[in-house]
Amino acid sequence: MKPRTEGVEGLEPIHDLGAGKLPEIPPKAPAGVRVNYRGRGIHLRGLRLPPKGIWKWLLILGPGLIATSAGNDAGGIATYSSAGAKFGYDLLWVMVVLTLSFAIVQEMCTRLGAATGRGLLDLIREQFGIGWTLFSVGIIIIANGGVTISEFVGIGAASELLGVSRYISVPIAAVVLWYLVIFGSYARVEKIFLLMTLVFFAYPIAAILGGPDWTAVAKGATVPTIKFEKEYIFILVGLLGTTITPYIQIFQQSSTVERGAARKHYGTERYDAYAGSVFSNLMSMSMIIATAATLYAAGQHEIGSAADAAKALEPVAGSSASLLFAVGLLGASLLAGGVLPLATSYAVSEAFGIPKGVNLDFRRGKTFFGLFTAFIVIGSVVALIPGIPIFPLLVGIQVLNGVLLPVILVFILILINREKLTGGLKNSRVYNLLGWGTFAIITLAVAIFLAGSGLDLIGIDIFAQ
């Protein structure tokens, strides 16, 4: 039966319609590109044409490069410098192994974010329930709280190298960072802090100009040297914690989600994770080589202050080494001092479905703003404790991160292997071998360290003297 369409506007028989093409809509040139940088959306104007050549590959770089480079902050600098000064080139092989492990872990977080479209804490709450969520949040608060303290300690150490008391610089920095994030434009000031950190590119140059024994460098990087000594294990766990830091994994996954990486288009993001891991660890290894070639070679095996660590840059800057080091340390600490409390507040809020975002008013976002403010206050107050051992504290916080790291890793490894979540992006056998191998090595190192520390409390020393 032929349907009745006469007299009904808009329902003309299809054969009565012209065969002409649909009207073409002229393409509208994009006004710019929106990218995610350190958890913040940035609108880049003027990019009218698709990037080509080297710019096409540079556009791939994002969360991976930023997240992994964030580990070279105040605590990272202190730990890598201490490793080079105390043990020379002996721990370089650890950094070579960690480069592979770091790349594997970061890529898994990127893949997990692309496959699920959710952050790590969201997945933990969904897959493991509120009990494990509370446990994970506790781990993150302890780990990130410690790192936040280290950033304000770094601000104080850098300002004292510049001749300003930390009792003046730290409170001012805390207030300024709080104001910029809550009321100001932290995204713009961020660029200044980031530029200040570029002075640490002097470390690769210092590693060369310092005249290291390259045969010893090659041996240290390729031949494992294991010492069953308390200080060696302490620094080893610190290297684990400052390289594969828990907050970096959380940031990596959340940034991938915010960047909008889709499961079916996943591919290029893994190169970002790999590139970031390799670049970050090359910088870290340069710090170890530079301090080993200068401080260790000169017989200075202990770093107790920022002034001691700055000596590693003397082959590059001479008498201005302290100034160069102070500028870089201040920029790195200010950058992380604002981002880390904010990122932690986002993570905790996501875990419990609490309203979040700096655009909220205080009535709707009181929990979010309260968490951010608490981290700023606690970090700055602890940094002002009289007589605080600056570099030992910085290294100790990285050791704490190393102790907490296996907890985060086991969640990542379980989630990435759940096919209902990740589908075709779940781990391959090779990735599982490398991933669980990384977990086993880190857990073993942490277990030895904790066992030795625990027995030492009751007078039993299991380490060689």
GINORMO-V176549 format. One record per residue. N is the residue number from 1. SS is DSSP state (alpha for helix, beta for strand, coil for the rest). OMEGA is omega as a letter, one per 40 degrees, with the letter a starting at -180 (none if undefined). Layout:
n:N ss:SS omega:OMEGA
n:N ss:SS omega:OMEGA
//
This chain:
n:1 ss:coil omega:a
n:2 ss:coil omega:a
n:3 ss:coil omega:a
n:4 ss:coil omega:a
n:5 ss:coil omega:a
n:6 ss:coil omega:i
n:7 ss:coil omega:i
n:8 ss:coil omega:a
n:9 ss:coil omega:i
n:10 ss:coil omega:i
n:11 ss:coil omega:i
n:12 ss:coil omega:i
n:13 ss:coil omega:a
n:14 ss:alpha omega:a
n:15 ss:alpha omega:i
n:16 ss:alpha omega:a
n:17 ss:coil omega:i
n:18 ss:coil omega:a
n:19 ss:coil omega:a
n:20 ss:coil omega:a
n:21 ss:coil omega:i
n:22 ss:coil omega:a
n:23 ss:coil omega:a
n:24 ss:coil omega:i
n:25 ss:coil omega:a
n:26 ss:coil omega:a
n:27 ss:coil omega:i
n:28 ss:coil omega:a
n:29 ss:coil omega:i
n:30 ss:coil omega:i
n:31 ss:coil omega:a
n:32 ss:beta omega:i
n:33 ss:beta omega:i
n:34 ss:beta omega:i
n:35 ss:beta omega:i
n:36 ss:beta omega:i
n:37 ss:beta omega:a
n:38 ss:coil omega:i
n:39 ss:coil omega:a
n:40 ss:beta omega:i
n:41 ss:beta omega:i
n:42 ss:beta omega:a
n:43 ss:beta omega:i
n:44 ss:beta omega:a
n:45 ss:beta omega:i
n:46 ss:coil omega:i
n:47 ss:coil omega:a
n:48 ss:coil omega:a
n:49 ss:coil omega:i
n:50 ss:coil omega:a
n:51 ss:coil omega:i
n:52 ss:coil omega:i
n:53 ss:coil omega:a
n:54 ss:alpha omega:a
n:55 ss:alpha omega:i
n:56 ss:alpha omega:a
n:57 ss:alpha omega:i
n:58 ss:alpha omega:a
n:59 ss:coil omega:i
n:60 ss:coil omega:a
n:61 ss:coil omega:a
n:62 ss:coil omega:a
n:63 ss:alpha omega:a
n:64 ss:alpha omega:a
n:65 ss:alpha omega:a
n:66 ss:alpha omega:a
n:67 ss:alpha omega:a
n:68 ss:alpha omega:i
n:69 ss:alpha omega:i
n:70 ss:coil omega:i
n:71 ss:coil omega:i
n:72 ss:coil omega:i
n:73 ss:coil omega:a
n:74 ss:alpha omega:a
n:75 ss:alpha omega:i
n:76 ss:alpha omega:i
n:77 ss:alpha omega:a
n:78 ss:alpha omega:a
n:79 ss:alpha omega:i
n:80 ss:alpha omega:i
n:81 ss:alpha omega:i
n:82 ss:alpha omega:i
n:83 ss:alpha omega:i
n:84 ss:alpha omega:a
n:85 ss:alpha omega:a
n:86 ss:alpha omega:a
n:87 ss:alpha omega:i
n:88 ss:coil omega:a
n:89 ss:coil omega:a
n:90 ss:coil omega:a
n:91 ss:coil omega:i
n:92 ss:alpha omega:i
n:93 ss:alpha omega:i
n:94 ss:alpha omega:a
n:95 ss:alpha omega:i
n:96 ss:alpha omega:i
n:97 ss:alpha omega:a
n:98 ss:alpha omega:i
n:99 ss:alpha omega:i
n:100 ss:alpha omega:a
n:101 ss:alpha omega:a
n:102 ss:alpha omega:a
n:103 ss:alpha omega:a
n:104 ss:alpha omega:a
n:105 ss:alpha omega:a
n:106 ss:alpha omega:i
n:107 ss:alpha omega:i
n:108 ss:alpha omega:i
n:109 ss:alpha omega:i
n:110 ss:alpha omega:a
n:111 ss:alpha omega:i
n:112 ss:alpha omega:i
n:113 ss:alpha omega:i
n:114 ss:alpha omega:a
n:115 ss:alpha omega:a
n:116 ss:alpha omega:a
n:117 ss:coil omega:a
n:118 ss:coil omega:i
n:119 ss:coil omega:a
n:120 ss:alpha omega:a
n:121 ss:alpha omega:i
n:122 ss:alpha omega:a
n:123 ss:alpha omega:i
n:124 ss:alpha omega:i
n:125 ss:alpha omega:a
n:126 ss:alpha omega:a
n:127 ss:alpha omega:a
n:128 ss:alpha omega:i
n:129 ss:alpha omega:a
n:130 ss:alpha omega:a
n:131 ss:alpha omega:i
n:132 ss:alpha omega:i
n:133 ss:alpha omega:i
n:134 ss:alpha omega:i
n:135 ss:alpha omega:a
n:136 ss:alpha omega:i
n:137 ss:alpha omega:i
n:138 ss:alpha omega:i
n:139 ss:alpha omega:a
n:140 ss:alpha omega:i
n:141 ss:alpha omega:i
n:142 ss:alpha omega:a
n:143 ss:alpha omega:a
n:144 ss:alpha omega:i
n:145 ss:alpha omega:i
n:146 ss:alpha omega:i
n:147 ss:alpha omega:i
n:148 ss:alpha omega:i
n:149 ss:alpha omega:a
n:150 ss:alpha omega:i
n:151 ss:alpha omega:i
n:152 ss:alpha omega:i
n:153 ss:alpha omega:i
n:154 ss:alpha omega:i
n:155 ss:alpha omega:i
n:156 ss:alpha omega:a
n:157 ss:alpha omega:i
n:158 ss:alpha omega:a
n:159 ss:alpha omega:i
n:160 ss:alpha omega:i
n:161 ss:alpha omega:i
n:162 ss:coil omega:i
n:163 ss:coil omega:i
n:164 ss:coil omega:a
n:165 ss:coil omega:i
n:166 ss:alpha omega:i
n:167 ss:alpha omega:i
n:168 ss:alpha omega:a
n:169 ss:alpha omega:a
n:170 ss:alpha omega:i
n:171 ss:alpha omega:i
n:172 ss:alpha omega:i
n:173 ss:alpha omega:a
n:174 ss:alpha omega:a
n:175 ss:alpha omega:a
n:176 ss:alpha omega:i
n:177 ss:alpha omega:i
n:178 ss:alpha omega:a
n:179 ss:alpha omega:a
n:180 ss:alpha omega:a
n:181 ss:alpha omega:a
n:182 ss:alpha omega:a
n:183 ss:coil omega:a
n:184 ss:coil omega:a
n:185 ss:coil omega:a
n:186 ss:alpha omega:a
n:187 ss:alpha omega:i
n:188 ss:alpha omega:a
n:189 ss:alpha omega:i
n:190 ss:alpha omega:a
n:191 ss:alpha omega:i
n:192 ss:alpha omega:i
n:193 ss:alpha omega:a
n:194 ss:alpha omega:i
n:195 ss:alpha omega:i
n:196 ss:alpha omega:a
n:197 ss:alpha omega:a
n:198 ss:alpha omega:i
n:199 ss:alpha omega:i
n:200 ss:alpha omega:i
n:201 ss:alpha omega:i
n:202 ss:alpha omega:a
n:203 ss:alpha omega:i
n:204 ss:alpha omega:i
n:205 ss:alpha omega:i
n:206 ss:alpha omega:i
n:207 ss:alpha omega:i
n:208 ss:alpha omega:a
n:209 ss:alpha omega:i
n:210 ss:coil omega:i
n:211 ss:coil omega:a
n:212 ss:coil omega:i
n:213 ss:coil omega:a
n:214 ss:alpha omega:i
n:215 ss:alpha omega:i
n:216 ss:alpha omega:i
n:217 ss:alpha omega:a
n:218 ss:alpha omega:i
n:219 ss:alpha omega:i
n:220 ss:alpha omega:a
n:221 ss:alpha omega:a
n:222 ss:alpha omega:a
n:223 ss:coil omega:a
n:224 ss:coil omega:i
n:225 ss:coil omega:a
n:226 ss:coil omega:i
n:227 ss:coil omega:a
n:228 ss:coil omega:a
n:229 ss:coil omega:a
n:230 ss:alpha omega:a
n:231 ss:alpha omega:i
n:232 ss:alpha omega:i
n:233 ss:alpha omega:i
n:234 ss:alpha omega:a
n:235 ss:alpha omega:i
n:236 ss:alpha omega:i
n:237 ss:alpha omega:i
n:238 ss:alpha omega:i
n:239 ss:alpha omega:i
n:240 ss:alpha omega:a
n:241 ss:alpha omega:a
n:242 ss:alpha omega:i
n:243 ss:alpha omega:i
n:244 ss:coil omega:a
n:245 ss:coil omega:a
n:246 ss:alpha omega:a
n:247 ss:alpha omega:i
n:248 ss:alpha omega:i
n:249 ss:alpha omega:i
n:250 ss:alpha omega:i
n:251 ss:alpha omega:a
n:252 ss:alpha omega:a
n:253 ss:alpha omega:a
n:254 ss:alpha omega:a
n:255 ss:alpha omega:i
n:256 ss:alpha omega:i
n:257 ss:alpha omega:a
n:258 ss:alpha omega:i
n:259 ss:alpha omega:i
n:260 ss:coil omega:i
n:261 ss:coil omega:a
n:262 ss:coil omega:i
n:263 ss:coil omega:a
n:264 ss:coil omega:i
n:265 ss:coil omega:a
n:266 ss:coil omega:i
n:267 ss:coil omega:a
n:268 ss:alpha omega:a
n:269 ss:alpha omega:a
n:270 ss:alpha omega:i
n:271 ss:alpha omega:i
n:272 ss:alpha omega:i
n:273 ss:alpha omega:i
n:274 ss:alpha omega:a
n:275 ss:alpha omega:i
n:276 ss:alpha omega:a
n:277 ss:alpha omega:a
n:278 ss:alpha omega:a
n:279 ss:alpha omega:a
n:280 ss:alpha omega:a
n:281 ss:alpha omega:i
n:282 ss:alpha omega:i
n:283 ss:alpha omega:a
n:284 ss:alpha omega:i
n:285 ss:alpha omega:i
n:286 ss:alpha omega:i
n:287 ss:alpha omega:i
n:288 ss:alpha omega:a
n:289 ss:alpha omega:a
n:290 ss:alpha omega:a
n:291 ss:alpha omega:i
n:292 ss:alpha omega:a
n:293 ss:alpha omega:a
n:294 ss:alpha omega:a
n:295 ss:alpha omega:a
n:296 ss:alpha omega:a
n:297 ss:coil omega:a
n:298 ss:coil omega:i
n:299 ss:coil omega:i
n:300 ss:coil omega:a
n:301 ss:coil omega:i
n:302 ss:coil omega:i
n:303 ss:coil omega:a
n:304 ss:coil omega:a
n:305 ss:coil omega:i
n:306 ss:alpha omega:i
n:307 ss:alpha omega:i
n:308 ss:alpha omega:a
n:309 ss:alpha omega:a
n:310 ss:alpha omega:a
n:311 ss:alpha omega:i
n:312 ss:alpha omega:a
n:313 ss:alpha omega:a
n:314 ss:alpha omega:i
n:315 ss:alpha omega:a
n:316 ss:alpha omega:a
n:317 ss:alpha omega:a
n:318 ss:alpha omega:a
n:319 ss:alpha omega:i
n:320 ss:alpha omega:a
n:321 ss:alpha omega:a
n:322 ss:alpha omega:i
n:323 ss:alpha omega:i
n:324 ss:alpha omega:a
n:325 ss:alpha omega:a
n:326 ss:alpha omega:a
n:327 ss:alpha omega:i
n:328 ss:alpha omega:i
n:329 ss:alpha omega:i
n:330 ss:alpha omega:i
n:331 ss:alpha omega:a
n:332 ss:alpha omega:a
n:333 ss:alpha omega:i
n:334 ss:alpha omega:i
n:335 ss:alpha omega:a
n:336 ss:alpha omega:a
n:337 ss:alpha omega:i
n:338 ss:alpha omega:a
n:339 ss:alpha omega:a
n:340 ss:alpha omega:i
n:341 ss:alpha omega:i
n:342 ss:alpha omega:i
n:343 ss:alpha omega:i
n:344 ss:alpha omega:i
n:345 ss:alpha omega:i
n:346 ss:alpha omega:a
n:347 ss:alpha omega:a
n:348 ss:alpha omega:i
n:349 ss:alpha omega:i
n:350 ss:alpha omega:a
n:351 ss:alpha omega:a
n:352 ss:alpha omega:i
n:353 ss:coil omega:a
n:354 ss:coil omega:i
n:355 ss:coil omega:a
n:356 ss:coil omega:i
n:357 ss:coil omega:a
n:358 ss:coil omega:i
n:359 ss:coil omega:i
n:360 ss:coil omega:i
n:361 ss:coil omega:a
n:362 ss:coil omega:a
n:363 ss:coil omega:a
n:364 ss:coil omega:a
n:365 ss:coil omega:a
n:366 ss:alpha omega:i
n:367 ss:alpha omega:i
n:368 ss:alpha omega:i
n:369 ss:alpha omega:i
n:370 ss:alpha omega:i
n:371 ss:alpha omega:a
n:372 ss:alpha omega:a
n:373 ss:alpha omega:a
n:374 ss:alpha omega:i
n:375 ss:alpha omega:i
n:376 ss:alpha omega:a
n:377 ss:alpha omega:a
n:378 ss:alpha omega:a
n:379 ss:alpha omega:a
n:380 ss:alpha omega:a
n:381 ss:alpha omega:i
n:382 ss:alpha omega:a
n:383 ss:alpha omega:a
n:384 ss:coil omega:i
n:385 ss:coil omega:a
n:386 ss:coil omega:i
n:387 ss:coil omega:a
n:388 ss:coil omega:i
n:389 ss:coil omega:a
n:390 ss:alpha omega:a
n:391 ss:alpha omega:i
n:392 ss:alpha omega:i
n:393 ss:alpha omega:a
n:394 ss:alpha omega:i
n:395 ss:alpha omega:a
n:396 ss:alpha omega:i
n:397 ss:alpha omega:i
n:398 ss:alpha omega:i
n:399 ss:alpha omega:i
n:400 ss:alpha omega:i
n:401 ss:alpha omega:i
n:402 ss:alpha omega:i
n:403 ss:alpha omega:a
n:404 ss:alpha omega:a
n:405 ss:alpha omega:a
n:406 ss:alpha omega:a
n:407 ss:alpha omega:i
n:408 ss:alpha omega:a
n:409 ss:alpha omega:a
n:410 ss:alpha omega:i
n:411 ss:alpha omega:a
n:412 ss:alpha omega:a
n:413 ss:alpha omega:i
n:414 ss:alpha omega:a
n:415 ss:alpha omega:a
n:416 ss:alpha omega:i
n:417 ss:coil omega:i
n:418 ss:coil omega:a
n:419 ss:alpha omega:i
n:420 ss:alpha omega:i
n:421 ss:alpha omega:a
n:422 ss:alpha omega:i
n:423 ss:alpha omega:a
n:424 ss:alpha omega:a
n:425 ss:alpha omega:i
n:426 ss:coil omega:a
n:427 ss:coil omega:i
n:428 ss:coil omega:i
n:429 ss:alpha omega:a
n:430 ss:alpha omega:i
n:431 ss:alpha omega:i
n:432 ss:alpha omega:i
n:433 ss:alpha omega:a
n:434 ss:alpha omega:a
n:435 ss:alpha omega:i
n:436 ss:alpha omega:i
n:437 ss:alpha omega:i
n:438 ss:alpha omega:i
n:439 ss:alpha omega:a
n:440 ss:alpha omega:a
n:441 ss:alpha omega:a
n:442 ss:alpha omega:a
n:443 ss:alpha omega:i
n:444 ss:alpha omega:i
n:445 ss:alpha omega:i
n:446 ss:alpha omega:a
n:447 ss:alpha omega:i
n:448 ss:alpha omega:a
n:449 ss:alpha omega:a
n:450 ss:alpha omega:i
n:451 ss:alpha omega:i
n:452 ss:alpha omega:i
n:453 ss:alpha omega:i
n:454 ss:alpha omega:i
n:455 ss:alpha omega:i
n:456 ss:alpha omega:i
n:457 ss:alpha omega:i
n:458 ss:coil omega:i
n:459 ss:coil omega:i
n:460 ss:coil omega:a
n:461 ss:coil omega:a
n:462 ss:coil omega:a
n:463 ss:coil omega:i
n:464 ss:coil omega:a
n:465 ss:coil omega:none
//
